[in-house]
Amino acid sequence: MGVRKVRLKIGDVQRTRQISPSQICIVYEINLPVGEMLLQSWVTDARSNTQRGAYFAN
């Protein structure tokens, strides 16, 4: 993947995890309050340390 860090924000809840070069996905298990919330996600490139938006969340 070429990613070293994954950041997830859902409403006011934020989580960040380091990821190894061999991983192809990361799973977050988070208890959230009921209601609509904005989901945002970012990945940090392992080489350039550039942060960009992640394009897929399931």
Secondary structure, 3 states (H helix, E strand, C coil): CCEEEEEEEECCEEEEEECCCCCCCCCCCCCCCCCCCCEEEEEEECCCCCEEECCCCC
